[in-house]
């Protein structure tokens, strides 16, 4: 589970930070940005079609590319269909470029959270094997955290 850091360290949470604090954190974290070119572990992609070409040029191997489900709730059928096509395309791009595809709820409130079976249904509709995806996500996340511990010691 990912969450913004609220000052309390909870087990099992990977905190989403916009930038690295002055003092190195003693909790698992990822630096998340909405902008290509900024130093980050994860780039949140709002409109894949708009940034597709820049991603090909500026994306570094190993970075996470995140797409969120939240905006789809407000889309009409045509836009939702395009979103699913974009997710398929982004997933393929991630595999070719050595990036990690990340599907997130994009929840700002408890009511916006997405259940595990719903995540799996979205992945299946995008022709992504959910079990394989979650294994890859877990390995990527563990590798990111291991690199931090090794570098910070």
Order of alpha helices (4+ residues) and beta strands (2+ residues): beta-beta-beta-beta-alpha-beta-alpha-beta-alpha-alpha
